[in-house]
Amino acid sequence: MKVVLEHITKRFIDRNNKNKTELVAVSDMCLDIPDGKLIGLLGPSGCGKSTTLNMICGLEKPSSGKIFFGDDDVTDLPPENRGVGMVFQSYALYPHLTVRQNITFPLENLKGDKKLTKQEMNDRALGAAKLVQLDGYMERKPSELSGGQQQRVAIARALVKMPKVLLLDEPLSNLDARLRLQTREELRRIQKETGITTIFVTHDQEEAMSISDLIVVMKKAEVQQVGIPQDVYDDPKNLFVAQFLGTPPINVFAGEIREEKVYLGEDCILDAPGIEDKEVHVGIRPEGFIVDENGPLHCKIRVVEVMGRDTSIVSTHPVAETETIRSIIDSEDRPAATSGTVTFSLRKSKVLLFDMETEERIYPC
């Protein structure tokens, strides 16, 4: 099912303000979500991700704009008539019911020609449980399951209704690191097997990039960039997107263009043909550094961390906008010294320039 958001805006009254001013949670969002794809809504807390999801679900009504499922305008349609499945951050399972009973619960309220027999409900519940690989746990209670298994029960409960659209609101936040990795892999497998259009909300950029067909990066109620995860990482539109994506994050310096060359302090690191003299933010991805005794960039080593396959060099530079610079290099190429000065050459494709005032990317163009 294709989902289209057409100039969606959501305003709330600020009840903490005596003047009852309006707060904009989502501002003029236009978004086409292709049929059968997994889309990640990504951004920091308070950017409007969950509000967007709630409007798609029908729990919130847009202040303006329209929402379409396929060719159908569902803007004013109640949640129960939209054909959506919703999975929240908390599992919200009934502790006194078995896995089977938790999964079949949404089916018990179906009426009219949609009403199912007990056998049909059990068959459908078993099918959903098989999808999430829990068909051997049908008679267990939630307390007898791990956190990851409980989350999969919640996903099965959403899938058992055969929704047109599956909505996931930070479903992995309550899991430990290993379970998060396993469960996100399961989410991707389930989405591919079912082909259900899925919208996944998270503030974890690694999570979103690893399983999404497309990501939507948001900041302060506005969409910053939409695209294939690797494309957005390689070609961020602005400094916010560049800083938000990537682990470790991009290193940012206060640089200057002089005579079509990029300077970090006295270090001339790059040619910038066609760009006028100005101050710029210079972003260098951690994997963009190459240890090179003849390189143009000179940094002071703070610590060298050997991490098996890779080595992380933590260093400083006078014009760095962050306290430290983190460079990721192959362990075979790590410097012999663990103090003093380290000299780098740079991978040109991993260096990005941003306007100092607007923070829009100006290089590569």
N, C-alpha and C positions, 0 to 999 in steps of 0.2 A: 504494500500500500504506500503510494507516494504521499508525503505530507508537505504542505505548503503553508508557510507563515507569510502573510501579506501585510506589511507595515504594522506589525504588532507592537503596541505600547501598553505598559501596565504602570499605573500610578497608585500610590497608597497615601493616605493621610498620615502625616507624622503626628502621632498622638502625644509624643513627648514635647512637642512644641506648642506653646500657648496660642500661637496664631494659626495652628492647624494647617501648616504648609504641606504641599504635596511632595512626595518623594517618588522619583522615577526609578522603578525597578528594572524595566526593560524599555528601551527606547527605539522605536521605529525599526523593528527587526524584520528583515526580509530574508527568507531562507527556503530553499527547495531541498527537501530530503528525499533522495531517490528511493524507489521501491526496492525492498530486499537488502538494504545496506545497513551497516552499523555506524552510527554517527556519534562522536564524542563531543559533548558540550563541556568546554574546559575553561577554567578561569579561577581567580582567587575568590575567597568567601565574599559574598555580598555583591557579586558581579551580575546576578540575574539568572544563573543557570537553572536553579530549582524552580524559580517563578515561571520561567519558560516552560519547563516540564509540566508544571501544574496547570498552565493554560492549555497545553496540548491535551492533557488528561481530562480537563474540564473542572478541576477543583478550583481554579481561578478563572474569572472572565476577563478578557482584555478590556482595557479602557478604550482602546480604538484598534482597528485593524480586523482582519479575518483569518480564520484557520480552515484549511481544506484538507480532507482525507480523500485523495483521488480528485474527483470532480465535485464532491459533496461538501457544502459549506457546513461545518460542524461547530461554528463559533458559539451558537446558543444551545447546542445539544447537551443534555445532561451527561455526566460521566458514564452512567450505566448503559447508555445507548450508543456510545462511541466505538465500542469494540476494542478497548485498550486493556492491556495487562500492566499492572504497576507493581514494582518491587522497590521497597523503601530501604533506607539505611539500616533500620532495625528490622529484625526478621518478622516481628509481629505474628508469631505462630501461637496457636492456642495450646498452652502447656498440658491441658488435660486430654487433648485429642491425639490420636496416633498420626503417623505420617499420612496414611491413607485418608483419614478423616480430615486432616488439614488441607490436603490437596483437593478433595471432593467438595469442600465447604462452599466454594463459589457456585458450584453446579446445583446445589440444593435449592437455590432461590430462583432458578429459571422457571418461567411460566409459559402457558399457552403452548404453541407448537414447538417451542424450544425446550420444554420440560423433558427430562430424561428419566428412564427407569433406573432402578438401583444398579442393575447389571451394567447398563450403559455408562453410568457414572463410575463404577469400579473399573470398567475397561478403559475408559478415558484417563482415569487417574493412574492406572498402571502404565499406560502409554507415556504419560508425562513423566512418571518416575523413571522409566527406562531412559528417556532422553537425558535426564540428569544423573543417571547411573545410581539410582537409589531404590530400584525395584526389589532388592533384597532386604529393605529396611521398613517395609510398609506398616508393620505392627509395632514399631518402636514409638516412644514418646520423644518430643524434642529434647528433653533433658538427657536422653540416652544417645544423642548425636553430637558430633563435633560442631564447631562454629561454621566450618565450610559446608558440612552436610545440612545444617539448619538453613543456610542461605540458599542451598540448592532446592530445599523443600519450598522455600518462598518463591523461587523461580518457577518450579513445577506448578505451584498453585496459580501463578499468573498465566502460564502456558496452557493449562487445562481448559481454559475458556476459548482456546483457539483465537487469540486476539489478532486484529489487523495490525496493531502497533504495540510493541513492547517497550515500556518506559522503565529505566533503572536509575534510581536516585542515590548515588554514592553507595552501591550495594556491597562494596568490599571494605568499607571504612572500619568495620568492627573486627576485621580478621588480622591475625599476625602476618608478618612478611611472607612466610612460606605459603600459608594458606591463601593469601592474596594472589600470589603468582599462580598457584594451582587453579584457583577459582576463576581467575580472569581467562585462563586458557580454556576452562570448561565453558565459560560464557561465549567465547568466540566459536567453539565447536558447536554449541547448541544453536547459536544464531545462524551459522552456515547450514546446519542440517534442516532447520525449520524454514529458513528464508524469510523470516518475519522482519519487517522494518523495525530496527531497534535504535532507541535514543538513550545514550548512556551519559549521565552527569557525573563529573568528578573534578576535583581540584588537583589530582595527581597526574602530571603531564606524562610521566612514563607509562602509566596505566592506559591513558587515552591513546597515546601514540602506538602502543603495542598491539591493540586489538581493533582500532577504528579504521573504517574505510575512508572516512573524512573526519576532520576535526573542525570545530567552531570555537575559536578563541575569543573570549569575552572579557571586557574590562569596564567597570562602572556603568553597567546597563547597556553597553553598546558592543556590537560585533566588531572585532578588530580584523579578523582574517578567517577565511574558510578555505580548506584545501586538503589534499592528501597529506598525511602527517609528515612524510619525509620532505615533501615540497615546501611545506610551511617552515620546517626546521631550516632548510637550506636557503630559502628566500623569504625571510620575515619582512613584512611591510614596514614595521616600525620597531623601535627599541624595546617597547614593552613585550612584544611577541618574541623577539630574539632572547630577551632575558628570561621569559617564562618557560620557554622550551629548552630542554637540554640538561643532562645530569652528567658531570658537574655543569653549572650554568656558565654562560658565555662570560669572558673577561672583558671589562669595559674600561677604556682609557679616555682621558681628556686629550684629544689630539688637535692637530692644526694642519691645514693644507697651505703649503707655501710653494709657489712656482710649480704647481701640478705634482707635488710630492707630499706624502703623508709623514708627519713628524710626531713622535711621542717624546716630548722633551727635545733632546738633541739627537735622538735616534731617528734616522730616516729609514722607514720600514717598507715603503711601497710607493710605486708610481700611481698617480691619480689623474690621468689625462682628461682634459676637458672640464675639470672641476675648479671653480674659482677659489682664490685664497679665502679661507674662513676657518673658524673653530668648529670641530666636529667631535662627536662621540665615535670612538673606534672600538668595535667589538671583535674579539678574536676567540673563536671556539677553542676549547681545551685541546682538541685533537689537531689544531692548526699549527702547533709548535714543533720545530725540528731542532734538536740540539746540534749546534754548528758553531765551532770556534771562530768562524769567519762571518757569522750572521750579524744582522744589523741591530737586533734588539738585545739590550743588556739588562738583566734583572739580577737582583740579589737573592740568593737562595735562603729560604727560611727552614725548609725541611724536605727531604726526599723520602717518599713513601713507596716501598716496593710492594706490589699487589699481585705477585705471580706473573701473569702474562703482561701486565702493564705496570708502568711506574708513574706515580704522580709527583711532579715537582711543584712544591708550593714556594712561591717567591714573591717579591715586592718590586714595585717600580714607582718612581716619584710622581708620575701623572696617572697612576691607576686610580679609578674611581671606587674600587673596592679595596678592602684592607689587604687582601692577598690575591695573587694570580695563581690559578691552578692549570698546569699543563699536563696532558696525558700523552705519554710516549711509550714506545715498545721497551720492555725491560732490557733488551739487548743493547739499546742505544742510550741507556741512562748515563749521566755524567759520573766520572770517577769521584769527583769532589762532592761532598755533602754540605759545603759551606762556601762562602765567597760569592763570586759572580758566575752566572751561567749565561751563555750567549745563544740566542735562537735565530734561525731563519724561519720564515713563515710560509705556510701553504696559502697561496693567493685566494683560493676559493673559500677559505675559512675566515677571511677578513672582511668585515662589513663596516660601512661608514654611515653614520646617521647625522642629520642636521641637528645642530646644537639647540636650536629653538623649538622646532616642530617635532623632533625626534623621528621624523620619517626617514626611511632608508634612501640614501643618495648614491651608494655604490655597493655592489655592482648595480648598474642601472637596470 
